Amino acid sequence: MTESVVGGPSLPQERRLVTAIPGPESRRRLERKKEHVADGVGTTLPVFIVAAGGGVLRDVDGNSLIDLGSGIAVTSVGNAADAVVRRVTEQVAAFTHTCFMVTPYDGYVDVCEALAELTPGDHAKKSALFNSGAEAVENAVKIARVATGKDAVVVFDHAYHGRTNLTMAMTAKNMPYKHGFGPFAGEVYRAPMSYPFRDGLSGQEAAARAIDVIEKQVGATNLACVAIEPIQGEGGFIVPAPGFLPAIAAWCTANDVVYIADEIQSGFCRTGDWFASDHEGVVPDLVTTAKGIAGGLPLAGVTGRAELMDAVHAGGLGGTYGGNPVACAAAMGAIEEMREHDLGARAREIGATMAGRLADLQETYAVVGDVRGRGAMMAIELCTPGTTEPDAARAAAVAAHCHAHGVVVLTCGTWGNVFRFLPPLSISDELLAEGFDVVAEAFAATA
């Protein structure tokens, strides 16, 4: 593949550095940001973007950067995919908002119909639309509590579910997500996650360990739902051992517990399937979606078994902007791009390329303790050689070198020692290869 698949066809697909990163104009604008934007809103790479698409971001100084982050898995179809732009333009010209709870419109229903078709399982499904991933997770918990008449929520070590009060309680990592923001919502309990690199357990063994904790510390008769990311995102792209997710889901079914799959980062072709749950044939009771659903516009959803979704009283779900018509148009455009260009297959191609490049790094540099992921959602964990001691300092140094040389990379993980790679599915093979050349150079430069 020599050209970007979708998005930004008029933007040259090249890495080009004409100034230091950040350049003088970005630095000038950062002073303005400092004056007007709260310090609590941080940035990974302080360059101001004026155009983006395919696999590149162009900044105000004329630098063209290779994007290996997709706005944290949001712009999977690219930053300016044709179908997204076309549908959004048409919708903006018609109307921007009415509030679906006041006067409905087809776009909202179109997205719900598509979610019913695309999410795992062939049972009757319904959806409700929201604005952000955290909002979707919080509403999924509300639905589970009403449907079961129970209160408790189980989440897992290393989980990330959002920044609202309830979802901060569900999120594992303290800094920067929870520190100083308590007290948090109650009746949230944490079970051990399957983490093959660190626990060495099979999926069945890890599930038995988690279920033992749940039964002893919570009790199925008190438990409304189990919420889990099929591949953990901010926690470090942790892929549970095979069999773990099916065992947890089966236990939930047997014990009248709602199984919620948080597919916010892993959904919409990112892992090579429409949803990461598809890989092992897991059929969740509820699925939360956001990020890649709408090509960069704010939209999120909860999709689930019709009887669960209908358990909530009329007026109990909603929000002023939830399912905004422009965002819904973008979602239908993004889904059109995914289908037309078979972006699930493209994610698998990208994943095979990344897995090979990351395996080469692991063979060359002992600091690379683990390579993991699926499709275009890959990661490496950096540790002191010969140990599992996290090496966050090396991760920061490698990231800084990549940024200075025009490649956007993201770190994550409970200890900040994991690189996550989330290139847009519209990136060309040439740009992907060049991006990983720079990553390899960064490891050599910081050895």
Number of C-alpha atoms within 10 A of each C-alpha: 9 10 15 23 23 27 27 21 16 9 16 16 24 19 20 16 17 10 13 12 20 21 19 14 15 18 16 11 15 17 11 11 13 10 10 9 12 9 10 7 7 9 8 12 16 15 23 18 16 11 16 23 27 33 38 34 27 24 20 17 21 17 22 25 27 29 28 25 22 28 19 20 29 25 29 36 39 32 26 20 24 19 22 29 18 14 19 23 14 12 19 13 9 11 10 13 17 14 17 21 15 8 8 14 16 12 21 23 18 15 25 22 15 14 22 21 14 14 24 22 17 11 13 11 22 20 24 22 29 26 21 20 26 25 25 28 32 19 21 29 23 17 26 28 22 17 18 18 12 17 18 21 23 19 25 21 20 25 26 27 27 21 17 19 18 20 23 23 26 31 25 21 20 13 10 9 16 20 10 9 13 10 10 15 13 13 15 19 19 22 19 17 24 27 20 18 17 9 10 12 17 17 22 18 16 25 26 16 16 19 20 15 16 20 13 9 12 18 14 20 15 16 27 27 28 25 25 24 29 27 26 25 26 23 21 28 30 26 21 23 20 15 16 23 25 19 19 21 22 15 17 22 14 9 14 15 26 26 24 28 28 32 28 28 29 30 27 30 28 32 30 26 20 20 24 26 25 18 14 13 12 20 21 26 26 30 30 32 30 32 26 32 32 27 30 24 23 24 29 29 28 28 28 29 19 16 12 21 23 16 15 16 10 8 8 11 17 17 16 14 18 24 31 25 26 26 29 30 29 30 32 23 24 28 25 16 24 22 12 10 16 15 27 22 18 23 26 21 17 28 24 16 17 25 22 12 16 22 16 13 20 18 11 13 16 15 25 25 22 19 21 19 22 24 25 31 28 25 27 26 29 28 22 15 14 10 11 15 14 21 20 21 13 18 25 17 16 24 23 18 18 23 24 17 21 23 27 26 25 22 23 19 24 18 18 19 23 30 24 26 25 30 36 35 32 29 29 22 17 14 24 19 15 15 25 20 14 19 24 19 16 20 21 13 11 12 11
